[in-house]
Amino acid sequence: MIDLFVHWNINPDAFSLGSWVTVRWYGVLYGCAFIASYYAFRELLKFDKVPDDFADRALIYMILGTVIGARIGDCFFYHPAYYLQHPLEIVAVWNGGLSSHGGACGILIALFLFGRKTGKSYIWVLDRVVIVIGVAGFFIRMGNLMNSEIYGHTTELPWGFIFERHRETEAKHPTQIYEALYYALTYAVLRVVYRKADNRPRPFLIFGLFLIMVFGFRFCIEFIKNPQETFEESMMFNMGQLLSAPFIIMGIISLIINSRKEKPAPLLDPFRQPNVGAKPHPKLKPNKVKPAKQTTAGRQQSGSIKPKKKKK
């Protein structure tokens, strides 16, 4: 087998502004995740009758839900004892520590509040937003690669990465790239499903598929990833797998609910030309326009009512 191992030793710092601000590649790619998903969401909504600022407001809720949820999730899923003793350090996001499962919980809460604020049903919002989460996930996992973190077990495959910043001497599975590519695939699949449903999928369909695809893959890939914390080494299933299981179950339940829902009426495509020669559907009755009632003066003018003769 040809040795094509990648010797990975990228500096995680992208650039510095003087001696007091250092911008890391992870932060740059995290920002790109929100920007790219924002434009993907705007493109997705072009067939829906929503206000022009709908995607802008959704972006704000998504940023807050993701960052707050990911930070709290990392603190209490992986280091509860420490942060219960040092609660003020929870807000120190710049020190690192974000959980994707915590981010998922934060997004669910944020979108619930967003749906109530905009008057849209919760599942209507979820079925659309989860599509573009695949776009964001791609950039976030590439940020993990730039940080040389959450990589996998030793491998002899030619595309293995030797993470020299962690003084590794053997090639490891670049699980960050595996997950990034899978997130991109998830976006493509859900986008096709959404389009095949004439941009009006049955409720719970997209949401259920997203949960099963993303967290099912996350459960499987954890078998070749190094444990993030030492306490996970003695566990049969690590925290990533245990936290993924409820989302997978939620996805299965969503698809069961979806199978009992009726498909919404399709929206008219604003770019489709009307078919002039098309015959009306046999079950659809044409709308009959009732003639407007004429006033007395109008009926007199048309001659339907003769004017009364004045008595002499």
C-alpha positions in Angstrom: 0.0 0.0 0.0 1.3 3.4 -0.9 2.1 5.7 2.0 0.0 8.8 1.4 -0.4 9.8 5.0 -1.0 13.5 5.5 1.3 15.2 8.1 -1.1 17.7 9.6 0.5 20.6 11.5 -1.6 23.6 10.6 -1.5 26.6 13.0 -5.0 27.0 14.5 -4.5 30.8 14.6 -5.7 32.4 11.4 -4.3 35.9 12.1 -3.7 38.4 14.9 -4.7 42.0 15.4 -1.8 43.3 17.4 -0.9 41.5 20.6 -4.4 41.5 22.2 -6.7 39.7 19.6 -6.0 36.4 17.9 -8.6 35.0 15.5 -8.6 31.3 15.1 -9.5 29.3 12.1 -12.3 27.6 14.1 -13.9 30.9 14.8 -13.6 31.9 11.1 -15.2 28.7 9.9 -17.9 28.9 12.6 -18.8 32.3 11.2 -18.8 30.9 7.7 -21.2 28.2 8.9 -23.9 30.8 9.8 -23.3 32.9 6.7 -23.6 30.0 4.3 -26.6 28.4 6.0 -28.3 31.9 6.0 -28.1 32.2 2.2 -29.1 28.5 1.7 -32.2 29.2 3.9 -33.1 32.3 1.9 -32.9 30.2 -1.3 -35.1 27.6 0.3 -37.8 30.1 1.2 -38.3 31.6 -2.2 -41.4 29.5 -2.8 -42.9 30.3 0.6 -45.0 33.4 1.4 -42.9 34.8 4.3 -41.8 38.4 5.1 -38.5 39.6 3.5 -36.7 39.6 6.8 -37.8 36.1 7.8 -34.4 34.6 7.2 -32.7 37.5 9.0 -34.7 37.0 12.1 -34.2 33.2 11.9 -30.4 33.7 11.7 -30.4 35.6 15.0 -32.3 32.9 16.8 -30.1 30.2 15.3 -26.9 31.9 16.4 -28.1 32.4 20.0 -29.5 28.9 20.2 -26.5 27.2 18.8 -23.8 29.0 20.8 -25.6 29.1 24.1 -26.8 25.5 23.7 -23.5 24.2 22.6 -21.6 25.9 25.4 -24.0 24.8 28.2 -24.1 21.3 26.7 -20.3 20.9 26.8 -20.2 22.2 30.4 -22.9 19.9 31.8 -22.6 16.9 29.5 -18.9 16.5 29.9 -17.7 18.6 32.9 -20.6 19.0 35.3 -18.7 18.9 38.5 -16.2 21.5 37.5 -18.7 24.1 36.2 -21.0 23.6 39.1 -18.1 24.8 41.2 -17.1 27.6 38.8 -20.3 28.8 37.2 -18.9 32.1 36.0 -16.6 30.2 33.6 -19.6 28.9 31.6 -19.6 32.2 29.7 -15.9 31.9 28.7 -16.7 30.6 25.2 -13.2 31.8 24.1 -11.6 29.0 26.2 -13.2 26.4 23.9 -15.7 23.7 24.6 -18.8 23.4 22.4 -21.0 20.4 22.2 -22.9 19.5 19.0 -25.7 17.8 21.0 -26.0 20.8 23.2 -26.2 23.0 20.1 -29.0 20.7 18.8 -31.0 21.2 22.0 -30.4 25.0 21.8 -31.6 25.1 18.2 -34.8 23.2 19.1 -35.6 25.7 21.9 -34.7 28.7 19.8 -36.8 27.6 16.8 -39.8 27.0 19.2 -39.5 30.6 20.3 -39.0 31.8 16.7 -42.1 30.0 15.6 -44.2 31.6 18.3 -42.8 35.0 17.4 -43.5 34.7 13.7 -46.8 32.8 13.9 -45.5 29.8 12.1 -46.1 26.3 13.4 -43.1 24.7 15.2 -42.9 21.8 12.8 -43.1 24.1 9.7 -40.0 25.9 10.9 -38.2 22.7 11.8 -38.8 21.0 8.5 -37.1 23.9 6.7 -34.3 24.9 9.1 -32.9 21.5 9.6 -32.1 21.2 5.9 -29.5 24.0 6.0 -28.0 22.7 9.3 -26.1 20.3 7.0 -24.4 23.3 5.5 -23.4 24.7 8.9 -22.2 21.3 10.0 -19.7 21.1 7.1 -17.9 24.3 8.1 -17.9 23.5 11.8 -16.3 20.1 11.3 -13.7 21.7 9.0 -13.0 24.0 11.9 -12.4 21.0 14.1 -9.9 19.8 11.5 -8.0 23.1 11.7 -7.9 22.7 15.5 -6.6 19.1 15.1 -9.3 17.8 17.4 -11.8 15.0 17.7 -9.9 12.7 15.3 -10.2 9.0 15.2 -8.3 5.8 15.9 -5.1 4.6 14.3 -5.5 3.6 10.6 -3.4 2.2 7.8 -5.6 3.7 5.1 -3.6 6.0 2.8 -5.7 9.0 3.6 -4.9 8.9 7.3 -3.7 12.1 9.1 -0.7 12.3 11.4 -1.7 15.1 13.8 1.7 16.4 14.7 0.5 19.2 16.9 -0.6 16.5 19.4 2.7 14.7 18.9 1.0 11.8 17.1 3.4 9.5 15.2 0.8 7.2 13.7 -1.9 8.0 11.1 -5.4 8.6 12.5 -8.8 8.6 10.9 -9.6 12.2 9.9 -13.2 11.8 11.3 -13.7 15.6 11.0 -13.5 15.2 7.2 -15.8 12.2 7.3 -18.4 14.1 9.2 -18.0 17.3 7.1 -18.7 15.4 3.9 -21.6 13.5 5.4 -23.2 16.8 6.5 -22.8 18.1 3.0 -24.5 14.9 1.7 -27.3 15.3 4.2 -28.0 18.8 2.9 -28.1 17.6 -0.7 -30.4 14.6 0.1 -32.9 16.7 2.2 -32.9 19.5 -0.4 -33.8 17.0 -3.1 -36.6 15.5 -0.9 -37.9 18.9 -0.2 -37.9 19.8 -3.9 -39.5 16.5 -4.9 -42.4 17.3 -2.5 -43.0 20.5 -4.5 -41.5 22.6 -1.6 -44.5 21.5 0.5 -43.4 18.3 2.3 -45.8 16.5 4.7 -45.1 17.7 8.3 -42.3 15.8 10.2 -40.9 14.3 7.0 -37.7 16.4 6.7 -37.3 16.7 10.4 -37.5 13.0 11.0 -35.1 12.2 8.1 -32.6 14.8 9.4 -32.5 13.3 12.9 -32.1 9.7 11.7 -29.4 10.6 9.1 -27.3 12.9 11.2 -27.4 11.3 14.6 -27.5 7.8 13.2 -24.2 8.5 11.5 -22.9 10.2 14.6 -23.7 7.1 16.6 -21.8 4.9 14.1 -18.7 7.1 13.6 -18.1 7.3 17.4 -16.8 3.7 17.2 -13.7 4.9 15.4 -13.2 8.2 17.2 -11.0 8.7 20.2 -12.9 9.5 23.4 -13.1 13.2 24.2 -12.8 12.7 27.9 -11.0 10.1 30.1 -14.2 8.9 31.8 -15.4 7.7 28.4 -12.6 5.1 28.1 -14.4 2.6 30.4 -17.9 3.1 28.8 -19.4 0.7 26.4 -21.0 3.6 24.5 -19.5 7.0 24.9 -21.3 10.3 25.6 -21.7 11.1 21.9 -23.5 7.8 21.3 -25.7 8.1 24.4 -26.7 11.6 23.5 -27.4 10.6 19.9 -29.8 7.8 20.8 -32.8 10.1 22.0 -32.5 12.1 18.7 -32.6 8.9 16.6 -35.7 7.7 18.5 -37.3 11.2 18.0 -36.6 10.9 14.3 -38.3 7.5 14.1 -41.4 8.9 15.9 -41.4 11.9 13.6 -41.6 9.6 10.5 -44.4 7.6 12.1 -46.3 10.8 12.7 -45.5 11.9 9.1 -47.0 8.7 7.7 -50.4 9.7 9.2 -50.4 13.3 7.9 -52.0 14.5 4.7 -49.8 16.2 2.1 -50.3 20.0 2.0 -51.7 21.5 -1.2 -48.8 22.5 -3.6 -47.9 26.1 -3.9 -48.1 27.8 -7.3 -44.7 28.2 -8.9 -44.2 31.9 -9.7 -41.9 31.0 -12.6 -44.1 28.5 -14.2 -46.1 29.6 -17.3 -49.9 28.8 -17.1 -51.1 26.1 -19.4 -53.8 27.8 -21.4 -55.1 24.6 -23.1 -55.3 22.5 -19.9 -58.6 21.0 -19.0 -59.9 21.6 -15.4 -59.7 18.7 -13.0 -62.9 16.6 -13.0 -63.2 16.8 -9.2 -62.8 20.6 -9.2 -65.9 22.7 -9.9 -65.3 25.9 -11.7 -66.1 29.0 -9.7 -69.4 30.6 -10.9 -69.4 34.3 -10.8 -72.8 35.6 -9.8 -74.0 38.7 -11.7 -74.0 41.9 -9.7 -77.4 43.1 -8.5 -78.6 46.1 -10.4 -80.0 49.1 -8.6 -83.4 50.4 -9.4 -82.0 53.2 -11.5 -79.9 50.7 -13.5 -82.9 48.5 -14.2 -85.0 51.5 -15.2 -82.2 52.5 -17.6 -82.0 49.0 -19.2 -85.8 49.0 -19.6 -86.5 46.1 -17.3 -88.7 48.4 -15.1 -91.0 50.9 -16.6 -91.2 54.2 -14.9 -94.5 54.9 -13.1 -96.8 57.4 -14.7 -97.6 60.4 -12.6 -101.2 60.8 -11.7 -102.8 63.9 -13.1 
